[in-house]
Amino acid sequence: MSTETLFPLLPDAQCRPSRFRFKRARGVVDLSKVTFGSGSPPPLVINEAGRMLLGRVFLAAGTRLWAHKGGELAIGDGTVLDAGVEIVAWARVTIGKNVYLGWDALVMDTDLHSVGGRPLVNRVVTIGDNVRIGCRAMILKGVTIGEGAVIHPGSIVTRDVPAGAEVRPPEAAIRAPR
């Protein structure tokens, strides 16, 4: 779906730069092509001397974009980040064109802190064009998702996903009552 056909489906879309909040904005950020949804809280952009390259992107209420020092976040044209989506880039997160991230989806290339005395390891995340990511899905560090893949709601992705593949969360384990 092209950007022209996608944005008219979002009746609350606005191009008002006052509809976002900056926190520690010390890096490169160009929000001139970004469309902001109405609602509260407005999208939050945290840039700690990182780099954000955003195409014609839609950011719904509650969206959080975070680029750490030396990190890079790149999002292609026609991509929609629904309410509550959070993207954390301490190394590099690249999201292709015409990608849809459902509400409360999380994409991160880091664990945010070291574990058990081991050094912190950040690994690049790459999401191809025309990918659909369902609500409350998590895409974790080091993952590459191929073009046209579908990540169903609630999935936790820790390994690469081939182009056109579908990822579903495992069935919940049901134990018989005692």
Secondary structure, DSSP 8 states (H G I E B T S, - for coil): --HHHHGGG-TT-B--GGGSEEES--SEE--TT-EE--SSS--EEEESS-EEEE-S-EE-TT-EEEE-TT-EEEE-TT-EE-TT-EEEESSEEEE-TT-EE-TT-EEES--SS--TT-------EEE-TT-EE-TT-EE-TT-EE-TT-EE-TT-EE-S-B-TT-EE-----------
